[in-house]
Amino acid sequence: MLVLTRKKNERVIIGGNVEVTVIEIRGDRVKLGFAGPPEVPIHREEVFRRIESPESESESAAR
């Protein structure tokens, strides 16, 4: 795992086309902004896990 230190308004570029910007730092919380092409999905971990879960696929099919 790569670990970086960034300050407010500093950025990290991933793969040449995804940009992560530190928007705000307040206490133990950090607000990040993500910019990338529409074909690159960007999700919070809990949303990604729900999307990838086979359980969610069967629930969707049952509806």
N, CA, C and O atoms as a GROMACS GRO file, in nm:
protein
  252
    1MET      N    1   0.085  -0.118   0.000
    1MET     CA    2   0.000   0.000   0.000
    1MET      C    3   0.089   0.124   0.000
    1MET      O    4   0.180   0.136   0.082
    2LEU      N    5   0.062   0.213  -0.091
    2LEU     CA    6   0.130   0.341  -0.096
    2LEU      C    7   0.061   0.435   0.002
    2LEU      O    8  -0.061   0.447  -0.002
    3VAL      N    9   0.136   0.500   0.088
    3VAL     CA   10   0.080   0.595   0.185
    3VAL      C   11   0.139   0.732   0.154
    3VAL      O   12   0.260   0.749   0.148
    4LEU      N   13   0.051   0.831   0.133
    4LEU     CA   14   0.093   0.967   0.099
    4LEU      C   15   0.040   1.066   0.201
    4LEU      O   16  -0.063   1.043   0.264
    5THR      N   17   0.111   1.175   0.217
    5THR     CA   18   0.064   1.286   0.299
    5THR      C   19   0.029   1.400   0.204
    5THR      O   20   0.109   1.437   0.118
    6ARG      N   21  -0.090   1.456   0.220
    6ARG     CA   22  -0.135   1.567   0.136
    6ARG      C   23  -0.197   1.673   0.226
    6ARG      O   24  -0.249   1.643   0.333
    7LYS      N   25  -0.190   1.798   0.182
    7LYS     CA   26  -0.254   1.909   0.251
    7LYS      C   27  -0.379   1.950   0.174
    7LYS      O   28  -0.401   1.904   0.062
    8LYS      N   29  -0.458   2.035   0.234
    8LYS     CA   30  -0.580   2.084   0.169
    8LYS      C   31  -0.546   2.140   0.031
    8LYS      O   32  -0.446   2.211   0.013
    9ASN      N   33  -0.629   2.107  -0.066
    9ASN     CA   34  -0.618   2.147  -0.206
    9ASN      C   35  -0.504   2.079  -0.283
    9ASN      O   36  -0.481   2.113  -0.399
   10GLU      N   37  -0.434   1.986  -0.221
   10GLU     CA   38  -0.333   1.910  -0.294
   10GLU      C   39  -0.399   1.788  -0.357
   10GLU      O   40  -0.504   1.742  -0.312
   11ARG      N   41  -0.335   1.736  -0.462
   11ARG     CA   42  -0.396   1.629  -0.541
   11ARG      C   43  -0.305   1.509  -0.554
   11ARG      O   44  -0.183   1.515  -0.533
   12VAL      N   45  -0.368   1.398  -0.588
   12VAL     CA   46  -0.300   1.275  -0.627
   12VAL      C   47  -0.363   1.232  -0.759
   12VAL      O   48  -0.485   1.236  -0.775
   13ILE      N   49  -0.280   1.191  -0.853
   13ILE     CA   50  -0.328   1.145  -0.984
   13ILE      C   51  -0.310   0.993  -0.989
   13ILE      O   52  -0.203   0.941  -0.960
   14ILE      N   53  -0.416   0.923  -1.027
   14ILE     CA   54  -0.414   0.776  -1.035
   14ILE      C   55  -0.433   0.735  -1.181
   14ILE      O   56  -0.533   0.772  -1.244
   15GLY      N   57  -0.339   0.660  -1.232
   15GLY     CA   58  -0.351   0.606  -1.368
   15GLY      C   59  -0.354   0.712  -1.477
   15GLY      O   60  -0.392   0.682  -1.590
   16GLY      N   61  -0.316   0.833  -1.446
   16GLY     CA   62  -0.313   0.939  -1.546
   16GLY      C   63  -0.447   1.002  -1.578
   16GLY      O   64  -0.451   1.103  -1.648
   17ASN      N   65  -0.558   0.945  -1.527
   17ASN     CA   66  -0.687   1.002  -1.562
   17ASN      C   67  -0.785   1.015  -1.446
   17ASN      O   68  -0.898   1.060  -1.466
   18VAL      N   69  -0.745   0.977  -1.325
   18VAL     CA   70  -0.830   0.996  -1.207
   18VAL      C   71  -0.755   1.088  -1.111
   18VAL      O   72  -0.640   1.063  -1.075
   19GLU      N   73  -0.822   1.194  -1.071
   19GLU     CA   74  -0.762   1.294  -0.983
   19GLU      C   75  -0.836   1.294  -0.850
   19GLU      O   76  -0.958   1.304  -0.845
   20VAL      N   77  -0.760   1.284  -0.741
   20VAL     CA   78  -0.816   1.288  -0.606
   20VAL      C   79  -0.764   1.414  -0.539
   20VAL      O   80  -0.642   1.434  -0.530
   21THR      N   81  -0.855   1.500  -0.493
   21THR     CA   82  -0.818   1.627  -0.431
   21THR      C   83  -0.864   1.628  -0.286
   21THR      O   84  -0.976   1.588  -0.256
   22VAL      N   85  -0.776   1.673  -0.196
   22VAL     CA   86  -0.815   1.692  -0.056
   22VAL      C   87  -0.894   1.823  -0.051
   22VAL      O   88  -0.837   1.930  -0.072
   23ILE      N   89  -1.023   1.814  -0.023
   23ILE     CA   90  -1.111   1.930  -0.022
   23ILE      C   91  -1.112   1.997   0.115
   23ILE      O   92  -1.105   2.120   0.125
   24GLU      N   93  -1.120   1.916   0.220
   24GLU     CA   94  -1.133   1.971   0.355
   24GLU      C   95  -1.076   1.872   0.456
   24GLU      O   96  -1.088   1.751   0.439
   25ILE      N   97  -1.015   1.925   0.561
   25ILE     CA   98  -0.967   1.844   0.673
   25ILE      C   99  -1.028   1.904   0.798
   25ILE      O  100  -1.005   2.021   0.830
   26ARG      N  101  -1.105   1.823   0.870
   26ARG     CA  102  -1.169   1.871   0.992
   26ARG      C  103  -1.159   1.761   1.098
   26ARG      O  104  -1.228   1.660   1.089
   27GLY      N  105  -1.074   1.783   1.198
   27GLY     CA  106  -1.055   1.681   1.301
   27GLY      C  107  -1.003   1.553   1.241
   27GLY      O  108  -0.900   1.552   1.173
   28ASP      N  109  -1.074   1.443   1.266
   28ASP     CA  110  -1.031   1.313   1.214
   28ASP      C  111  -1.100   1.277   1.083
   28ASP      O  112  -1.098   1.161   1.041
   29ARG      N  113  -1.162   1.375   1.018
   29ARG     CA  114  -1.233   1.350   0.891
   29ARG      C  115  -1.166   1.428   0.778
   29ARG      O  116  -1.120   1.540   0.795
   30VAL      N  117  -1.163   1.364   0.663
   30VAL     CA  118  -1.105   1.425   0.543
   30VAL      C  119  -1.209   1.418   0.432
   30VAL      O  120  -1.266   1.311   0.407
   31LYS      N  121  -1.234   1.529   0.366
   31LYS     CA  122  -1.327   1.530   0.252
   31LYS      C  123  -1.244   1.527   0.125
   31LYS      O  124  -1.157   1.612   0.103
   32LEU      N  125  -1.271   1.428   0.040
   32LEU     CA  126  -1.198   1.410  -0.085
   32LEU      C  127  -1.289   1.436  -0.203
   32LEU      O  128  -1.408   1.407  -0.199
   33GLY      N  129  -1.232   1.490  -0.309
   33GLY     CA  130  -1.303   1.508  -0.434
   33GLY      C  131  -1.238   1.420  -0.540
   33GLY      O  132  -1.116   1.411  -0.546
   34PHE      N  133  -1.320   1.356  -0.623
   34PHE     CA  134  -1.269   1.266  -0.726
   34PHE      C  135  -1.315   1.315  -0.863
   34PHE      O  136  -1.432   1.351  -0.881
   35ALA      N  137  -1.224   1.317  -0.958
   35ALA     CA  138  -1.257   1.354  -1.095
   35ALA      C  139  -1.194   1.251  -1.188
   35ALA      O  140  -1.076   1.218  -1.175
   36GLY      N  141  -1.274   1.202  -1.280
   36GLY     CA  142  -1.223   1.104  -1.375
   36GLY      C  143  -1.321   1.086  -1.488
   36GLY      O  144  -1.431   1.141  -1.485
   37PRO      N  145  -1.282   1.010  -1.588
   37PRO     CA  146  -1.372   0.988  -1.701
   37PRO      C  147  -1.494   0.907  -1.658
   37PRO      O  148  -1.486   0.828  -1.564
   38PRO      N  149  -1.606   0.926  -1.725
   38PRO     CA  150  -1.730   0.859  -1.686
   38PRO      C  151  -1.722   0.706  -1.692
   38PRO      O  152  -1.798   0.637  -1.624
   39GLU      N  153  -1.632   0.653  -1.773
   39GLU     CA  154  -1.622   0.507  -1.782
   39GLU      C  155  -1.545   0.444  -1.665
   39GLU      O  156  -1.537   0.322  -1.656
   40VAL      N  157  -1.490   0.527  -1.577
   40VAL     CA  158  -1.420   0.476  -1.458
   40VAL      C  159  -1.513   0.492  -1.338
   40VAL      O  160  -1.533   0.604  -1.290
   41PRO      N  161  -1.570   0.382  -1.288
   41PRO     CA  162  -1.661   0.393  -1.173
   41PRO      C  163  -1.583   0.426  -1.046
   41PRO      O  164  -1.475   0.371  -1.023
   42ILE      N  165  -1.637   0.516  -0.966
   42ILE     CA  166  -1.576   0.554  -0.838
   42ILE      C  167  -1.684   0.539  -0.732
   42ILE      O  168  -1.789   0.604  -0.738
   43HIS      N  169  -1.659   0.452  -0.633
   43HIS     CA  170  -1.757   0.424  -0.528
   43HIS      C  171  -1.690   0.425  -0.391
   43HIS      O  172  -1.571   0.396  -0.380
   44ARG      N  173  -1.767   0.458  -0.288
   44ARG     CA  174  -1.722   0.433  -0.151
   44ARG      C  175  -1.714   0.282  -0.133
   44ARG      O  176  -1.785   0.207  -0.202
   45GLU      N  177  -1.630   0.236  -0.041
   45GLU     CA  178  -1.611   0.091  -0.024
   45GLU      C  179  -1.741   0.018   0.005
   45GLU      O  180  -1.766  -0.087  -0.054
   46GLU      N  181  -1.825   0.072   0.094
   46GLU     CA  182  -1.948   0.001   0.130
   46GLU      C  183  -2.045  -0.008   0.013
   46GLU      O  184  -2.119  -0.106   0.002
   47VAL      N  185  -2.045   0.091  -0.074
   47VAL     CA  186  -2.130   0.087  -0.194
   47VAL      C  187  -2.074  -0.017  -0.292
   47VAL      O  188  -2.149  -0.096  -0.349
   48PHE      N  189  -1.943  -0.016  -0.310
   48PHE     CA  190  -1.879  -0.112  -0.399
   48PHE      C  191  -1.907  -0.255  -0.354
   48PHE      O  192  -1.939  -0.341  -0.437
   49ARG      N  193  -1.896  -0.281  -0.224
   49ARG     CA  194  -1.921  -0.416  -0.171
   49ARG      C  195  -2.065  -0.459  -0.197
   49ARG      O  196  -2.091  -0.575  -0.230
   50ARG      N  197  -2.159  -0.366  -0.182
   50ARG     CA  198  -2.300  -0.396  -0.207
   50ARG      C  199  -2.322  -0.428  -0.355
   50ARG      O  200  -2.396  -0.521  -0.389
   51ILE      N  201  -2.259  -0.352  -0.442
   51ILE     CA  202  -2.273  -0.374  -0.587
   51ILE      C  203  -2.215  -0.509  -0.626
   51ILE      O  204  -2.273  -0.581  -0.708
   52GLU      N  205  -2.101  -0.545  -0.569
   52GLU     CA  206  -2.031  -0.668  -0.604
   52GLU      C  207  -2.088  -0.792  -0.535
   52GLU      O  208  -2.054  -0.904  -0.575
   53SER      N  209  -2.171  -0.775  -0.435
   53SER     CA  210  -2.223  -0.887  -0.358
   53SER      C  211  -2.318  -0.972  -0.442
   53SER      O  212  -2.411  -0.919  -0.502
   54PRO      N  213  -2.296  -1.104  -0.446
   54PRO     CA  214  -2.391  -1.191  -0.518
   54PRO      C  215  -2.531  -1.184  -0.458
   54PRO      O  216  -2.630  -1.204  -0.528
   55GLU      N  217  -2.538  -1.155  -0.329
   55GLU     CA  218  -2.668  -1.141  -0.262
   55GLU      C  219  -2.750  -1.028  -0.323
   55GLU      O  220  -2.871  -1.041  -0.342
   56SER      N  221  -2.683  -0.915  -0.355
   56SER     CA  222  -2.756  -0.802  -0.413
   56SER      C  223  -2.806  -0.835  -0.553
   56SER      O  224  -2.910  -0.785  -0.594
   57GLU      N  225  -2.733  -0.919  -0.627
   57GLU     CA  226  -2.777  -0.959  -0.761
   57GLU      C  227  -2.904  -1.043  -0.753
   57GLU      O  228  -2.996  -1.024  -0.832
   58SER      N  229  -2.909  -1.135  -0.657
   58SER     CA  230  -3.028  -1.220  -0.645
   58SER      C  231  -3.147  -1.139  -0.595
   58SER      O  232  -3.261  -1.166  -0.634
   59GLU      N  233  -3.122  -1.040  -0.509
   59GLU     CA  234  -3.231  -0.953  -0.463
   59GLU      C  235  -3.287  -0.873  -0.579
   59GLU      O  236  -3.409  -0.857  -0.590
   60SER      N  237  -3.199  -0.822  -0.666
   60SER     CA  238  -3.244  -0.744  -0.781
   60SER      C  239  -3.324  -0.830  -0.877
   60SER      O  240  -3.425  -0.786  -0.932
   61ALA      N  241  -3.281  -0.953  -0.898
   61ALA     CA  242  -3.350  -1.043  -0.990
   61ALA      C  243  -3.487  -1.081  -0.938
   61ALA      O  244  -3.579  -1.106  -1.016
   62ALA      N  245  -3.503  -1.087  -0.806
   62ALA     CA  246  -3.630  -1.125  -0.745
   62ALA      C  247  -3.734  -1.014  -0.754
   62ALA      O  248  -3.853  -1.040  -0.739
   63ARG      N  249  -3.692  -0.893  -0.777
   63ARG     CA  250  -3.786  -0.779  -0.781
   63ARG      C  251  -3.860  -0.769  -0.910
   63ARG      O  252  -3.942  -0.679  -0.927
   0.00000   0.00000   0.00000
